[in-house]
Amino acid sequence: MKRNVLYVLLLLFPCLAAAQELNCRVEVNSDQIQGTNKEVFTTLKEAITEYINDRKWSTAQISPVERIDCSMLFTVKEYADNRFVCELQVQSRRPVYNSSYTTTLINFKDTQVEFNYQEYEPLVFSETNIESNLTAIINFYVYMILGVDFDSFSPMGGTPFYELARQVVNLGQSSMEAGWKAFEDNRNRHALLSAFVEQSTAGFRQLWYDYHRGGLDEMALSVDKGRAKITEALQQLQKVYEASPMSVVITLFRDAKLDELVNVYSKAPTSEKETVYDILSGMYPTDRSIIDKIKQTE
């Protein structure tokens, strides 16, 4: 169901407005940790799951059936004295209009996730303070998931969520924790947010909307029209790449969409395949094994 149709329904049936925004599956992988009480990892998973899924994160009106499907996988690298060092894989998906297909929106790995957590410790939410680095990291990615999802349904629809994510980043910068500071890493949380709010990559958000709303959602009605809109979006992505080739949105798009594009262009005319092949191979030269499949499809 499209977000704009949902808004109309919510005006007519206010009782639909009560649901939380996210349906998040949380996993805590502790396979690399030996000789310790494993129960702490179970309680951590339960605490994060409850913290995300039982909270209303904004004033956005979401019906129960429209909760955003997402996941967070914490892979614990080190654990001692209640201190966790992890990698975090964040994924989110959204349904494609009038089909059973779901498309990946975010597939992002954060390698700078460190926090303190004691077994059974409650996770406390705050908009104005860093209660813990764990909740700050969760808050940030929840807002990014919401922002990217809403951008895919309406032009610049995710702006309020990026502003909330900016508040978290600003608070995080005052801490001593990694992942929050500018120029510290070109794929950290600060870099991810900057890619959605800076002028040099502003075109990405419009092409993101065109790709999903004008492209994938349209393909149920007209495959050719939908695919043509996706081709236009890729041409705009190329312009973003030329302006900022190291931007995290370039890798974000690759990780979410490259395999999908092979299927999108499986039955495209040869000329269209060649156009897309030239665009993608120029941006992603190390992913030729995937991109080559676009020309190989019949």
C-alpha positions as CSV (number, residue, x, y, z in Angstrom):
1,M,0.0,0.0,0.0
2,K,1.3,3.4,-0.9
3,R,2.1,5.9,1.9
4,N,-0.1,8.6,0.4
5,V,-3.1,6.3,0.2
6,L,-2.4,5.4,3.8
7,Y,-2.5,9.0,4.9
8,V,-6.1,9.4,3.4
9,L,-7.2,6.2,5.2
10,L,-5.8,7.5,8.5
11,L,-7.8,10.7,8.1
12,L,-11.0,8.7,7.7
13,F,-10.1,6.1,10.4
14,P,-8.1,7.7,13.2
15,C,-8.0,4.4,15.1
16,L,-5.4,3.1,12.6
17,A,-2.9,5.7,13.7
18,A,-1.8,4.0,17.0
19,A,0.8,1.6,15.7
20,Q,4.6,1.9,16.1
21,E,6.6,2.5,12.9
22,L,9.0,-0.5,12.9
23,N,8.9,-4.2,12.8
24,C,12.6,-4.9,13.6
25,R,14.2,-8.3,13.9
26,V,17.2,-8.1,16.3
27,E,20.0,-10.6,16.5
28,V,23.1,-10.7,18.7
29,N,25.7,-13.1,17.4
30,S,28.2,-14.0,20.1
31,D,29.9,-16.9,18.4
32,Q,33.3,-15.3,18.6
33,I,33.1,-14.9,22.4
34,Q,34.2,-17.9,24.5
35,G,34.1,-18.6,28.2
36,T,31.5,-16.2,29.4
37,N,27.9,-16.1,30.5
38,K,25.9,-16.2,27.3
39,E,22.7,-15.0,29.0
40,V,23.8,-11.4,28.8
41,F,23.6,-11.6,25.0
42,T,20.1,-13.0,25.2
43,T,18.9,-10.2,27.5
44,L,20.7,-7.6,25.2
45,K,18.7,-8.9,22.2
46,E,15.5,-8.8,24.1
47,A,16.1,-5.3,25.5
48,I,17.0,-3.9,22.0
49,T,14.0,-5.6,20.4
50,E,11.6,-4.1,23.0
51,Y,13.3,-0.7,22.8
52,I,12.8,-0.5,19.0
53,N,9.5,-2.2,18.4
54,D,7.5,-0.9,21.4
55,R,8.2,2.7,20.9
56,K,6.4,5.3,18.7
57,W,9.3,7.1,17.2
58,S,7.6,10.1,15.6
59,T,4.2,11.7,14.8
60,A,4.1,9.8,11.5
61,Q,0.9,7.9,11.0
62,I,1.6,4.3,10.4
63,S,-1.0,1.5,10.4
64,P,-0.1,-1.9,11.8
65,V,0.1,-3.5,8.3
66,E,2.5,-0.7,7.2
67,R,5.2,-1.2,9.9
68,I,8.6,-1.0,8.2
69,D,10.3,-4.3,7.9
70,C,13.9,-4.1,9.1
71,S,16.7,-5.9,11.0
72,M,19.7,-5.2,13.1
73,L,22.4,-7.8,13.5
74,F,25.0,-7.2,16.2
75,T,28.1,-9.4,15.8
76,V,30.1,-9.2,19.0
77,K,33.8,-9.1,18.4
78,E,34.9,-8.4,22.0
79,Y,33.2,-8.5,25.4
80,A,34.7,-7.8,28.8
81,D,33.6,-6.0,31.9
82,N,30.2,-5.1,30.4
83,R,31.9,-3.5,27.4
84,F,30.8,-4.6,23.9
85,V,32.8,-4.2,20.7
86,C,30.6,-5.1,17.7
87,E,29.8,-4.8,14.0
88,L,26.3,-3.8,13.2
89,Q,24.5,-4.8,10.0
90,V,21.4,-2.7,9.4
91,Q,18.9,-3.7,6.8
92,S,15.4,-2.4,5.8
93,R,13.0,-3.2,3.1
94,R,9.8,-1.9,1.6
95,P,7.0,-3.6,-0.5
96,V,6.7,-2.8,-4.1
97,Y,3.2,-1.6,-5.1
98,N,0.8,-4.3,-6.4
99,S,3.2,-7.1,-6.1
100,S,4.6,-9.6,-3.6
101,Y,8.1,-8.3,-4.1
102,T,10.0,-6.4,-1.4
103,T,13.0,-4.2,-2.3
104,T,16.0,-3.6,-0.1
105,L,16.4,0.1,1.0
106,I,19.3,-0.1,3.4
107,N,22.0,-2.8,3.7
108,F,24.7,-1.0,5.7
109,K,27.5,-2.3,8.0
110,D,28.8,-0.1,10.9
111,T,32.1,-1.4,12.1
112,Q,32.5,1.1,14.9
113,V,29.9,0.0,17.4
114,E,31.0,0.0,21.0
115,F,28.9,0.4,24.2
116,N,28.5,-0.6,27.8
117,Y,25.6,-2.8,28.8
118,Q,25.0,-4.7,32.0
119,E,22.7,-7.7,32.0
120,Y,19.0,-6.7,32.5
121,E,19.9,-3.0,32.3
122,P,16.9,-1.0,31.0
123,L,17.4,1.0,27.9
124,V,16.3,4.6,28.4
125,F,15.2,6.8,25.6
126,S,16.0,10.5,25.4
127,E,15.9,13.1,22.6
128,T,18.1,15.6,24.5
129,N,20.8,13.5,26.1
130,I,23.1,10.5,25.4
131,E,21.7,8.0,27.9
132,S,24.1,5.4,26.5
133,N,26.1,4.9,23.3
134,L,23.9,1.9,22.6
135,T,20.6,3.8,22.6
136,A,22.2,6.6,20.6
137,I,23.3,4.2,17.9
138,I,19.9,2.6,17.8
139,N,18.1,6.0,17.7
140,F,20.3,7.1,14.8
141,Y,19.6,4.0,12.7
142,V,15.9,4.0,13.5
143,Y,15.7,7.6,12.2
144,M,17.8,6.7,9.1
145,I,15.5,3.7,8.3
146,L,12.5,6.0,8.6
147,G,14.1,8.7,6.5
148,V,15.1,6.4,3.7
149,D,11.8,4.7,3.7
150,F,9.8,7.9,3.5
151,D,12.0,9.3,0.8
152,S,11.1,6.3,-1.3
153,F,7.4,7.2,-1.1
154,S,7.4,11.0,-1.4
155,P,9.9,13.6,-2.6
156,M,12.1,14.6,0.3
157,G,9.6,12.8,2.6
158,G,12.4,11.7,5.0
159,T,13.5,15.2,6.0
160,P,12.0,15.3,9.5
161,F,13.8,12.0,10.3
162,Y,17.2,13.2,9.0
163,E,16.8,16.2,11.3
164,L,16.2,13.9,14.2
165,A,19.3,11.8,13.2
166,R,21.3,15.0,13.0
167,Q,20.4,15.8,16.7
168,V,21.7,12.3,17.6
169,V,24.9,12.8,15.7
170,N,25.5,16.3,17.3
171,L,25.0,14.7,20.7
172,G,27.3,11.8,19.8
173,Q,30.1,14.1,18.7
174,S,30.4,15.4,22.3
175,S,31.1,11.9,23.5
176,M,34.4,10.0,23.4
177,E,32.8,7.2,21.4
178,A,33.9,6.3,17.8
179,G,31.7,6.7,14.8
180,W,30.2,10.1,15.4
181,K,32.8,12.6,14.2
182,A,33.4,14.2,10.9
183,F,36.4,13.1,8.9
184,E,37.0,10.2,11.3
185,D,35.9,7.7,8.7
186,N,34.1,8.1,5.3
187,R,31.6,5.3,6.2
188,N,30.8,6.2,9.8
189,R,27.5,7.4,11.1
190,H,28.4,11.1,10.6
191,A,29.3,10.3,6.9
192,L,26.1,8.4,6.4
193,L,23.9,11.2,7.6
194,S,25.9,13.9,5.7
195,A,25.3,12.0,2.5
196,F,21.6,12.6,2.9
197,V,21.7,16.3,3.9
198,E,24.7,17.8,2.1
199,Q,24.2,19.8,-1.1
200,S,26.8,17.8,-3.1
201,T,24.7,14.7,-2.9
202,A,21.2,16.3,-2.7
203,G,20.2,14.7,-6.0
204,F,20.4,11.3,-4.5
205,R,17.1,11.7,-2.6
206,Q,15.2,12.7,-5.7
207,L,16.6,9.8,-7.7
208,W,15.8,7.5,-4.8
209,Y,12.1,8.6,-5.0
210,D,12.1,8.2,-8.8
211,Y,13.7,4.8,-8.6
212,H,11.1,3.5,-6.2
213,R,7.9,5.4,-6.7
214,G,8.2,6.1,-10.4
215,G,10.2,3.0,-11.3
216,L,9.6,-0.2,-9.2
217,D,6.0,0.8,-8.2
218,E,5.1,1.5,-11.8
219,M,6.4,-1.8,-13.2
220,A,3.3,-3.6,-12.0
221,L,1.3,-1.4,-14.4
222,S,3.9,-1.0,-17.2
223,V,7.2,-2.8,-17.1
224,D,8.7,-0.6,-19.8
225,K,7.6,2.7,-18.2
226,G,8.9,1.7,-14.8
227,R,12.2,0.4,-16.2
228,A,12.7,3.7,-18.1
229,K,12.2,5.7,-14.9
230,I,14.8,3.5,-13.2
231,T,17.2,4.2,-16.1
232,E,16.7,7.9,-15.6
233,A,17.4,7.5,-11.9
234,L,20.6,5.7,-12.7
235,Q,21.7,8.6,-14.9
236,Q,21.1,10.9,-12.0
237,L,23.1,8.6,-9.8
238,Q,25.9,8.9,-12.2
239,K,25.8,12.7,-11.7
240,V,25.9,12.3,-7.9
241,Y,28.9,10.0,-8.4
242,E,30.7,12.6,-10.6
243,A,30.1,15.2,-7.9
244,S,31.1,13.1,-4.9
245,P,32.6,9.7,-5.9
246,M,33.5,8.8,-2.4
247,S,30.1,9.5,-0.9
248,V,28.6,6.7,1.2
249,V,25.4,6.8,-0.8
250,I,27.2,5.4,-3.8
251,T,28.1,2.3,-1.8
252,L,24.7,2.3,-0.1
253,F,23.0,2.1,-3.5
254,R,25.4,-0.6,-4.7
255,D,24.8,-2.8,-1.6
256,A,21.0,-2.4,-1.8
257,K,20.4,-2.4,-5.5
258,L,23.0,-4.0,-7.7
259,D,21.6,-7.6,-7.7
260,E,18.1,-6.2,-8.1
261,L,19.1,-4.3,-11.3
262,V,20.1,-7.5,-12.9
263,N,16.5,-8.7,-12.7
264,V,15.1,-5.3,-13.6
265,Y,16.9,-5.3,-16.9
266,S,16.6,-9.1,-17.7
267,K,14.2,-8.4,-20.5
268,A,15.2,-4.9,-21.5
269,P,16.1,-4.0,-25.0
270,T,19.8,-4.3,-25.8
271,S,20.3,-0.6,-26.1
272,E,18.9,0.0,-22.7
273,K,21.1,-2.8,-21.2
274,E,24.2,-1.2,-22.7
275,T,23.3,2.2,-21.3
276,V,22.8,0.8,-17.8
277,Y,25.9,-1.4,-18.1
278,D,28.1,1.6,-19.0
279,I,26.7,3.7,-16.1
280,L,27.2,0.9,-13.5
281,S,30.6,-0.4,-14.7
282,G,31.9,3.2,-14.5
283,M,30.8,3.6,-10.9
284,Y,31.4,0.1,-9.7
285,P,34.5,-1.3,-11.5
286,T,35.2,-3.9,-8.8
287,D,31.7,-5.4,-9.2
288,R,31.9,-6.4,-12.8
289,S,31.0,-10.0,-12.1
290,I,27.5,-8.8,-11.1
291,I,27.2,-6.0,-13.6
292,D,28.2,-8.3,-16.5
293,K,25.0,-10.4,-15.9
294,I,23.0,-7.4,-17.2
295,K,24.3,-8.0,-20.7
296,Q,24.0,-11.8,-20.3
297,T,20.3,-11.9,-19.4
298,E,17.9,-12.7,-22.2
